[in-house]
Amino acid sequence: MPKPIVFLLLFTIAPHCLFSSGIKDEMNHAGNTVKITGMIQIYGNEPHTFVGIVDENGTEYAVYPASCEEKLRALQGHLIEFTVVFFDEPQGFGGLFLKGGTVEPLDWKIIK
């Protein structure tokens, strides 16, 4: 095969194999749901506050994205069963401090 054709094939096919298209992240995000029973905790001082979930064992999870934080702030003080997805890497401000990991709540039910 002539060198220009090999060169052309190499540089048209290789980028698809080398660079992530985000499909793996979407697949992981959709399939790894976990149930956590715990309470909402607000951390920090204004204007630098963030929301976390503290489970029954005392493990603290950061909540991400910020739109979820806003919905959950009003539920502080209730015992809640959360259905969440874990992120592979810490996300948001809270992810830097809470060592249980970063979660995105998909659904929740107030227990008491």
Helices and strands as residue ranges (DSSP letters): H 3-18, H 23-31, E 33-45, E 48-55, E 60-63, H 66-72, G 73-75, E 80-86, G 94-96, E 102-110
